[in-house]
Amino acid sequence: MTSTEKIANAKKRINELERLIKYWDNSKEQNIQKIDFEVNNEKIAA
């Protein structure tokens, strides 16, 4: 595998990871909007 091929594969992986990060960010925001309750952390034992 040449250096050019390695770079091309690395760019593809980076693009895939960036798409996953955007997807996870979007789904996280949607889940936060769906869950609307207050948590009192003081009463939870460690």
Summary of the structure (lengths in Angstrom):
residues: 46
radius of gyration: 19.7
end to end distance: 51.6
largest distance: 58.8
contacts: 67
relative contact order: 0.08
helix: 76%
strand: 0%
